[in-house]
Amino acid sequence: MFRARSETYADVQWADSDAALLDEVLAVIGPRPRRNGRIDETDEVRLYGHIIIDEVQDLTPMQLRMATRRSLGGAMTVVGDLAQATGAFAPNDWSDLLQYLPNKKEPQVIGLSVGYRIPAQIMEIADRVMAVAAPSLRAPQSVREGEFGPDIVQSATAAALFNDVVSQAQVLLTNVGEGNVAVVCPDEMTDDVCAALTAANVKHGRANTTALDSRLTVVPVSVVKGLELDGVLVVEPAVIVAAQTHGLRALYVALTRSTQRLTIVHHLPLPAAMLAQ
């Protein structure tokens, strides 16, 4: 919350990340005093009988405490994949999260042991990354055998990388028929990937400006979480790992977005975690 002092209250620019901190301040110092002794309705905290939270692995302790303060009796259902935690607070175990949630009853933790969405051939390479990124977690067992394993294309030069991305994206579009394809790339390479596709007259969208309303969409790795596509092309895994705060977990997310076909295009050596032992 550190920022330069504003001249007036109206000039203060709040961010979403400030909400949990302001809520914590309200809980500590209490609501604003009123002459009639009543609480201003803007300071009232609404309570809920049951709270459901998705993607809980990306919430901070302050955000979890904010949710706890809105629980009437402690009943919650929280869902998340700890291996996909890429926020500032990345838990390694459910106990890291549960300590900030209601404790009126012993929590019940149920792990997903079977996966139906991702083909086993794709999960094989993703599991290698998960084993290094989150060694304390158990990967679900994929029960769906796909027709094809991942295609890995190494570009001869850094300059050739973008030409290979364009050609492989076109191959993926053909292979998935009427399905959708995402080119998942490091955030800092998004503009260059889009420029290469545009130069080749390949119609595409960009996730942070047009959502996913095109058959081919360029998606920065920082916003790919939660998406499911028929085909995915992951660009330069080594840069993803180096650039992201929790790089291996970000790579794991990228590798697990496809339901049919996965292609990896790289010039730099692949991260050791991706390689078979």
Phi and psi in degrees as a GROMACS rama.xvg file:
@    title "Ramachandran Plot"
@    xaxis  label "Phi"
@    yaxis  label "Psi"
@TYPE xy
-71.0399  123.817  PHE-2
-155.641  164.034  ARG-3
-61.6909  143.842  ALA-4
-66.0234  133.137  ARG-5
-87.0442  151.21  SER-6
-68.1078  -40.0771  GLU-7
-132.819  161.516  THR-8
-60.6798  -35.0059  TYR-9
-66.2317  -21.0719  ALA-10
-83.2809  -9.46829  ASP-11
-69.0017  127.714  VAL-12
-104.74  110.282  GLN-13
-92.2609  148.455  TRP-14
-111.227  162.193  ALA-15
-56.4462  -36.5998  ASP-16
-67.2686  -16.2531  SER-17
-77.083  -22.2025  ASP-18
-57.6345  -46.7632  ALA-19
-66.4065  -34.9857  ALA-20
-69.4869  -40.4773  LEU-21
-66.0133  -36.7891  LEU-22
-64.4858  -37.7701  ASP-23
-64.9853  -40.6719  GLU-24
-61.6143  -43.8961  VAL-25
-60.3352  -39.6952  LEU-26
-68.1798  -32.276  ALA-27
-80.2559  -47.3702  VAL-28
-95.8545  -12.5176  ILE-29
85.5473  170.534  GLY-30
-70.7521  163.869  PRO-31
-64.3854  135.51  ARG-32
-70.1701  141.432  PRO-33
-119.405  150.239  ARG-34
-62.8708  -34.483  ARG-35
-86.1933  2.61921  ASN-36
81.9299  -5.27527  GLY-37
-88.167  156.189  ARG-38
-88.2278  133.807  ILE-39
-60.6104  136.064  ASP-40
-61.2072  -24.7152  GLU-41
-71.7379  -16.2368  THR-42
-98.7011  -4.42869  ASP-43
-74.1083  141.022  GLU-44
-104.761  119.031  VAL-45
-78.0769  136.94  ARG-46
-106.339  151.458  LEU-47
-128.599  142.769  TYR-48
-70.8942  -32.8727  GLY-49
-146.21  131.974  HIS-50
-116.837  132.343  ILE-51
-115.597  128.026  ILE-52
-124.843  126.338  ILE-53
-103.562  156.947  ASP-54
53.2273  42.0407  GLU-55
-65.6488  -19.8538  VAL-56
-65.013  -17.2511  GLN-57
-99.9928  4.01112  ASP-58
-84.3256  146.185  LEU-59
-83.8982  163.7  THR-60
-53.9207  -40.1776  PRO-61
-64.0006  -39.2105  MET-62
-67.3846  -37.4529  GLN-63
-65.9085  -39.9868  LEU-64
-65.1014  -36.2762  ARG-65
-63.6052  -41.5546  MET-66
-65.4367  -40.1663  ALA-67
-60.676  -39.359  THR-68
-66.879  -15.1612  ARG-69
-100.419  5.37073  ARG-70
-90.8875  126.238  SER-71
-72.4283  -48.0437  LEU-72
-126.551  7.92287  GLY-73
92.8947  5.18209  GLY-74
-82.3752  120.047  ALA-75
-143.804  149.847  MET-76
-123.681  116.256  THR-77
-118.663  137.172  VAL-78
-127.013  137.453  VAL-79
-175.832  165.53  GLY-80
-118.186  106.454  ASP-81
-61.9825  -28.5104  LEU-82
-66.7261  -19.5066  ALA-83
-97.7616  9.93488  GLN-84
-70.8366  115.15  ALA-85
-126.063  8.88325  THR-86
-79.8524  -176.227  GLY-87
-62.4155  -34.315  ALA-88
-107.56  103.143  PHE-89
-109.582  99.9742  ALA-90
-69.764  147.202  PRO-91
-103.426  -13.5812  ASN-92
-148.883  153.453  ASP-93
-62.9161  -26.1274  TRP-94
-63.5146  -27.1913  SER-95
-63.1757  -31.432  ASP-96
-88.7566  -42.5335  LEU-97
-63.5596  -24.5904  LEU-98
-65.2778  -16.783  GLN-99
-103.134  -0.252297  TYR-100
-105.291  166.872  LEU-101
-53.5882  141.046  PRO-102
-123.48  27.3286  ASN-103
-67.9933  -28.2938  LYS-104
-131.777  157.564  LYS-105
-64.9538  124.493  GLU-106
-70.4831  150.488  PRO-107
-110.845  120.819  GLN-108
-107.288  121.704  VAL-109
-118.244  117.152  ILE-110
-91.4065  145.978  GLY-111
-81.9356  117.285  LEU-112
-102.346  -14.5206  SER-113
-126.938  134.289  VAL-114
-115.213  134.756  GLY-115
-111.629  -16.3056  TYR-116
-84.4223  -43.5216  ARG-117
-99.6099  131.285  ILE-118
-59.7198  148.999  PRO-119
-59.703  -35.1391  ALA-120
-64.2936  -35.3089  GLN-121
-75.3887  -40.508  ILE-122
-63.5137  -27.0719  MET-123
-60.4418  -45.3873  GLU-124
-76.2273  -33.7547  ILE-125
-66.9061  -36.8075  ALA-126
-63.0593  -34.4515  ASP-127
-62.0904  -41.6296  ARG-128
-67.554  -42.467  VAL-129
-62.4945  -37.2089  MET-130
-61.1127  -29.1863  ALA-131
-91.783  -39.6413  VAL-132
-70.0828  -37.1633  ALA-133
-143.144  73.0568  ALA-134
-62.6922  -19.6488  PRO-135
-83.926  -7.16272  SER-136
-99.7399  154.732  LEU-137
-106.634  127.891  ARG-138
-77.478  142.473  ALA-139
-68.0356  150.756  PRO-140
-86.6122  118.293  GLN-141
-75.7983  130.651  SER-142
-103.429  -1.57301  VAL-143
-106.308  118.363  ARG-144
-89.5314  118.885  GLU-145
-82.772  171.841  GLY-146
-83.6619  -23.1164  GLU-147
-136.438  144.879  PHE-148
-87.658  176.233  GLY-149
-63.9055  142.014  PRO-150
-97.6394  124.913  ASP-151
-115.252  120.03  ILE-152
-118.894  120.938  VAL-153
-101.205  123.933  GLN-154
-78.5849  142.718  SER-155
-68.1287  -34.9122  ALA-156
-138.526  165.927  THR-157
-63.7653  -35.2242  ALA-158
-68.0831  -34.4684  ALA-159
-74.0605  -15.9804  ALA-160
-55.1633  -46.4137  LEU-161
-71.0331  -33.4304  PHE-162
-63.7396  -39.768  ASN-163
-67.7065  -36.9483  ASP-164
-60.8221  -44.6881  VAL-165
-61.4961  -49.2621  VAL-166
-66.5776  -40.0592  SER-167
-71.5301  -31.9372  GLN-168
-63.9594  -39.7787  ALA-169
-66.751  -38.1919  GLN-170
-62.3565  -43.8855  VAL-171
-61.8833  -42.6193  LEU-172
-58.0234  -40.2324  LEU-173
-68.1714  -42.4555  THR-174
-68.2748  -29.8752  ASN-175
-94.6086  6.05763  VAL-176
64.2721  -117.928  GLY-177
-88.1527  6.00956  GLU-178
-75.6399  176.853  GLY-179
-104.618  149.604  ASN-180
-128.227  139.86  VAL-181
-119.137  136.508  ALA-182
-99.5666  106.744  VAL-183
-96.5261  119.776  VAL-184
-134.774  162.671  CYS-185
-55.7746  143.948  PRO-186
-52.6978  -41.5754  ASP-187
-73.7785  -9.55291  GLU-188
-102.141  0.0132604  MET-189
-59.6736  -47.1239  THR-190
-60.9395  -42.4926  ASP-191
-67.3938  -38.6032  ASP-192
-64.756  -44.5783  VAL-193
-62.2551  -40.5541  CYS-194
-63.6213  -39.7689  ALA-195
-65.4146  -41.6759  ALA-196
-66.5805  -40.1126  LEU-197
-64.7502  -42.8124  THR-198
-62.4848  -29.8248  ALA-199
-91.1528  7.33077  ALA-200
58.7383  36.8057  ASN-201
-97.4305  116.599  VAL-202
-66.5667  132.283  LYS-203
-157.79  164.399  HIS-204
-115.728  176.873  GLY-205
-131.613  125.3  ARG-206
-59.4466  -36.8015  ALA-207
-86.225  3.93749  ASN-208
-129.024  -29.0992  THR-209
-127.02  14.5194  THR-210
57.4109  -142.287  ALA-211
-120.269  56.4739  LEU-212
-99.2733  18.2009  ASP-213
-127.056  152.195  SER-214
-63.4987  -30.8651  ARG-215
-119.514  122.757  LEU-216
-130.83  133.571  THR-217
-88.0778  124.605  VAL-218
-124.514  115.93  VAL-219
-59.9605  141.336  PRO-220
-61.237  -25.643  VAL-221
-69.2269  -16.348  SER-222
-119.656  12.15  VAL-223
-83.0389  -15.7198  VAL-224
-58.444  135.705  LYS-225
92.7988  -13.4486  GLY-226
-84.175  149.922  LEU-227
-131.696  129.359  GLU-228
-137.303  159.107  LEU-229
-70.0491  -39.3998  ASP-230
-133.603  142.469  GLY-231
-134.299  134.608  VAL-232
-115.098  116.225  LEU-233
-98.1309  126.16  VAL-234
-102.647  129.418  VAL-235
46.9532  70.5013  GLU-236
-54.1137  -35.2303  PRO-237
-62.3432  -35.6057  ALA-238
-71.5821  -38.0897  VAL-239
-58.1832  -46.356  ILE-240
-64.5755  -40.9592  VAL-241
-74.7149  -31.606  ALA-242
-88.7196  -28.7874  ALA-243
-87.3689  152.355  GLN-244
-58.7301  -46.5268  THR-245
-116.332  74.1346  HIS-246
-59.1954  -44.2584  GLY-247
-66.3089  -35.7994  LEU-248
-68.8018  -38.0589  ARG-249
-63.0007  -39.5274  ALA-250
-65.0355  -40.6561  LEU-251
-58.9575  -42.4587  TYR-252
-60.7056  -46.344  VAL-253
-61.3464  -40.6842  ALA-254
-72.5301  -16.5615  LEU-255
-108.86  26.6981  THR-256
-95.1356  -13.6723  ARG-257
-94.2181  140.611  SER-258
-102.722  -7.16969  THR-259
-134.975  -64.4451  GLN-260
-124.748  140.844  ARG-261
-129.311  129.794  LEU-262
-124.867  138.686  THR-263
-121.079  123.956  ILE-264
-117.305  126.947  VAL-265
-149.059  154.951  HIS-266
-111.73  -45.8738  HIS-267
-68.265  153.817  LEU-268
-56.3726  143.715  PRO-269
-66.4221  148.031  LEU-270
-56.9262  142.863  PRO-271
-56.9826  -30.5849  ALA-272
-64.6815  -20.6838  ALA-273
-84.3862  -16.297  MET-274
-87.3834  142.058  LEU-275
-67.8648  138.827  ALA-276
